[in-house]
Amino acid sequence: MKTWDVGIIGGGVIGLSLAWRLRHSGVTVLVVEKGEPARQATHAAGGMIAHCDPGNPPELRELIAASARMYPAFVEELRAEAFESPDLRCEGTIAFPADDEQPRCEGARPLSDAELSQLEPLIARRGPAYFLPECSVDPRKLGSVLEKAARTLGADLVSGSGVKEVAVLAGRATGVRTNKAYYPAAAVVNCAGAWAAQIQPFGLPTHPVKGQMVCVVPGKVSLESAPSSPKGLSHGPLLRHVVRTPEVYIIPRSDGRMLLGATVEEAGFDKRVDPDTVQHLHRAATAVAPEIGHMRIHDAWAGLRPGSPDGLPILGATSLKGYYAATGHYRDGILLAPITALLMSQVLTGQKPELDLERFSPLRFA
Ligand SMILES: Cc1cc2nc3c(=O)[nH]c(=O)nc-3n(C[C@H](O)[C@H](O)[C@H](O)COP(=O)(O)OP(=O)(O)OC[C@H]3O[C@@H](n4cnc5c(N)ncnc54)[C@H](O)[C@@H]3O)c2cc1C
């Protein structure tokens, strides 16, 4: 029977980037994915690498800054291995902060009305605004590029059947069991996102936090008649920058799509899309840039962010020997994927992680 050094539960951005990074260290890896890889929160995400957002938890600033710095090299490495790129855009963000919130990151600067009009002539909103030196990626592309790169490097992936439990023998994890099979592994990492709590003998305390999002496109495509992928869009985006306001954020993609997001809702595992919410997001974005009102709604969806009890990720060894956690990334899993993969691969290969993970330990919930 084949055995692996590490069995990863969940093939979202966190599980896949960890598998990919571990393969760089020569570790044998199996990812067990319940559905299809990268089709849950990762698929739903906007993809902002929002390291300047003043709303980021202070405890996370070091990890966030390190991960944002890693992004260009991370994407370049993936491109070299998978021959595809996840649409990394580093035009920057225009942020209209709430109240007196001030972004704190190198390169952030206030914008005068004249500079704002020069940077984005189509933005009608006025008020205190900042330029932030942030990037964004397309998380759907990132998911497929990570899967391809991980497989190219020799990671194994089985999908279509979820892990029911971590197998335990003599007080340590020995692999994972699905309804169909047992997969032996010397170490197991729970990367099951919003579902991480459901795994026996004990899960990690994540809970789903619903986010609804809308995609608008130029041209005459309606939500009812839209093809599943807006291939053939070649206009380029209406706005160059990501735009963030307290009511809505707008994320341009290079192919002309614009994503409008997102709600933050405690709704259990409900992923239904509410038509009123879609209209509300479209109206809020139109108030920022009136041209968006002429764009067609192409698609709308909801995803489940993996929230944790204190809003921080859950990273490191659990109380069961050989069983680890890399989950609970809540609103920042795309941003935090490169640093999570690096630090967790260091933990799993017996090295001291180059940033301290103590405050993110699963043991804080014991
Ligand atoms: C609307 C929205 C917008 C967002 N925008 C951003 C953003 O702009 N920037 C940012 O950084 N983050 C953003 N996020 C957050 C980000 O999407 C998440 O933090 C990130 O995707 C979490 O990745 P993950 O791999 O932990 O979870 P997921 O992507 O959900 O992956 C978990 C995987 O585990 C699988 N799984 C579950 N149970 C089992 C089981 N028992 N056995 C095997 N597999 C299992 C699931 O099928 C899934 O594929 C957003 C999220 C949402 C919903």
The ligand as an SDF file (V2000), in Angstrom:
LIG
                    3D

 53 58  0  0  0  0  0  0  0  0999 V2000
  -16.8710   36.3660   -1.2310 C   0  0  0  0  0  0  0  0  0  0  0  0
  -15.4640   36.1280   -0.7320 C   0  0  0  0  0  0  0  0  0  0  0  0
  -14.4720   37.0370   -1.0450 C   0  0  0  0  0  0  0  0  0  0  0  0
  -13.1640   36.8410   -0.5970 C   0  0  0  0  0  0  0  0  0  0  0  0
  -12.1980   37.7100   -0.9700 N   0  0  0  0  0  0  0  0  0  0  0  0
  -10.9220   37.5150   -0.5650 C   0  0  0  0  0  0  0  0  0  0  0  0
   -9.8870   38.4000   -0.9850 C   0  0  0  0  0  0  0  0  0  0  0  0
  -10.1290   39.3580   -1.7290 O   0  0  0  0  0  0  0  0  0  0  0  0
   -8.6080   38.1590   -0.5450 N   0  0  0  0  0  0  0  0  0  0  0  0
   -8.3160   37.1040    0.2890 C   0  0  0  0  0  0  0  0  0  0  0  0
   -7.1490   36.9520    0.6640 O   0  0  0  0  0  0  0  0  0  0  0  0
   -9.2810   36.2370    0.6720 N   0  0  0  0  0  0  0  0  0  0  0  0
  -10.5740   36.4200    0.2870 C   0  0  0  0  0  0  0  0  0  0  0  0
  -11.5530   35.5710    0.6900 N   0  0  0  0  0  0  0  0  0  0  0  0
  -11.2230   34.5260    1.6630 C   0  0  0  0  0  0  0  0  0  0  0  0
  -10.5920   33.3230    0.9910 C   0  0  0  0  0  0  0  0  0  0  0  0
  -11.4160   32.9050   -0.0670 O   0  0  0  0  0  0  0  0  0  0  0  0
  -10.4250   32.1920    1.9970 C   0  0  0  0  0  0  0  0  0  0  0  0
   -9.7860   32.6510    3.1660 O   0  0  0  0  0  0  0  0  0  0  0  0
   -9.5930   31.0650    1.3930 C   0  0  0  0  0  0  0  0  0  0  0  0
  -10.1220   30.6630    0.1450 O   0  0  0  0  0  0  0  0  0  0  0  0
   -9.5580   29.8820    2.3280 C   0  0  0  0  0  0  0  0  0  0  0  0
   -8.9260   28.8410    1.6460 O   0  0  0  0  0  0  0  0  0  0  0  0
   -9.0470   27.3550    2.1690 P   0  0  0  0  0  0  0  0  0  0  0  0
   -8.2200   26.5070    1.2810 O   0  0  0  0  0  0  0  0  0  0  0  0
   -8.7750   27.3300    3.6310 O   0  0  0  0  0  0  0  0  0  0  0  0
  -10.6040   27.0330    2.0400 O   0  0  0  0  0  0  0  0  0  0  0  0
  -11.4370   26.5310    0.7820 P   0  0  0  0  0  0  0  0  0  0  0  0
  -11.0540   27.2240   -0.4410 O   0  0  0  0  0  0  0  0  0  0  0  0
  -12.8830   26.5580    1.1810 O   0  0  0  0  0  0  0  0  0  0  0  0
  -10.9480   25.0430    0.6390 O   0  0  0  0  0  0  0  0  0  0  0  0
  -11.2720   24.0540    1.5860 C   0  0  0  0  0  0  0  0  0  0  0  0
  -11.4140   22.7610    0.8100 C   0  0  0  0  0  0  0  0  0  0  0  0
  -11.5960   21.6780    1.7270 O   0  0  0  0  0  0  0  0  0  0  0  0
  -12.5150   20.7790    1.1460 C   0  0  0  0  0  0  0  0  0  0  0  0
  -13.0740   19.9400    2.2140 N   0  0  0  0  0  0  0  0  0  0  0  0
  -13.9700   20.2940    3.1480 C   0  0  0  0  0  0  0  0  0  0  0  0
  -14.2160   19.2470    3.9620 N   0  0  0  0  0  0  0  0  0  0  0  0
  -13.4630   18.2270    3.5230 C   0  0  0  0  0  0  0  0  0  0  0  0
  -13.2960   16.8750    3.9310 C   0  0  0  0  0  0  0  0  0  0  0  0
  -13.9720   16.3770    4.9820 N   0  0  0  0  0  0  0  0  0  0  0  0
  -12.4470   16.0900    3.2370 N   0  0  0  0  0  0  0  0  0  0  0  0
  -11.7560   16.5740    2.1700 C   0  0  0  0  0  0  0  0  0  0  0  0
  -11.8930   17.8480    1.7370 N   0  0  0  0  0  0  0  0  0  0  0  0
  -12.7300   18.6600    2.4070 C   0  0  0  0  0  0  0  0  0  0  0  0
  -13.5320   21.6880    0.4800 C   0  0  0  0  0  0  0  0  0  0  0  0
  -14.2700   20.9770   -0.5000 O   0  0  0  0  0  0  0  0  0  0  0  0
  -12.6380   22.7640   -0.1040 C   0  0  0  0  0  0  0  0  0  0  0  0
  -12.2260   22.4770   -1.4200 O   0  0  0  0  0  0  0  0  0  0  0  0
  -12.8630   35.7150    0.2270 C   0  0  0  0  0  0  0  0  0  0  0  0
  -13.8530   34.7850    0.5010 C   0  0  0  0  0  0  0  0  0  0  0  0
  -15.1390   34.9830    0.0330 C   0  0  0  0  0  0  0  0  0  0  0  0
  -16.1960   33.9460    0.3270 C   0  0  0  0  0  0  0  0  0  0  0  0
  1  2  1  0
  2  3  1  0
  2 52  2  0
  3  4  2  0
  4  5  1  0
  4 50  1  0
  5  6  2  0
  6  7  1  0
  6 13  1  0
  7  8  2  0
  7  9  1  0
  9 10  1  0
 10 11  2  0
 10 12  1  0
 12 13  2  0
 13 14  1  0
 14 15  1  0
 14 50  1  0
 15 16  1  0
 16 17  1  0
 16 18  1  0
 18 19  1  0
 18 20  1  0
 20 21  1  0
 20 22  1  0
 22 23  1  0
 23 24  1  0
 24 25  2  0
 24 26  1  0
 24 27  1  0
 27 28  1  0
 28 29  2  0
 28 30  1  0
 28 31  1  0
 31 32  1  0
 32 33  1  0
 33 34  1  0
 33 48  1  0
 34 35  1  0
 35 36  1  0
 35 46  1  0
 36 37  1  0
 36 45  1  0
 37 38  2  0
 38 39  1  0
 39 40  1  0
 39 45  2  0
 40 41  1  0
 40 42  2  0
 42 43  1  0
 43 44  2  0
 44 45  1  0
 46 47  1  0
 46 48  1  0
 48 49  1  0
 50 51  2  0
 51 52  1  0
 52 53  1  0
M  END
$$$$
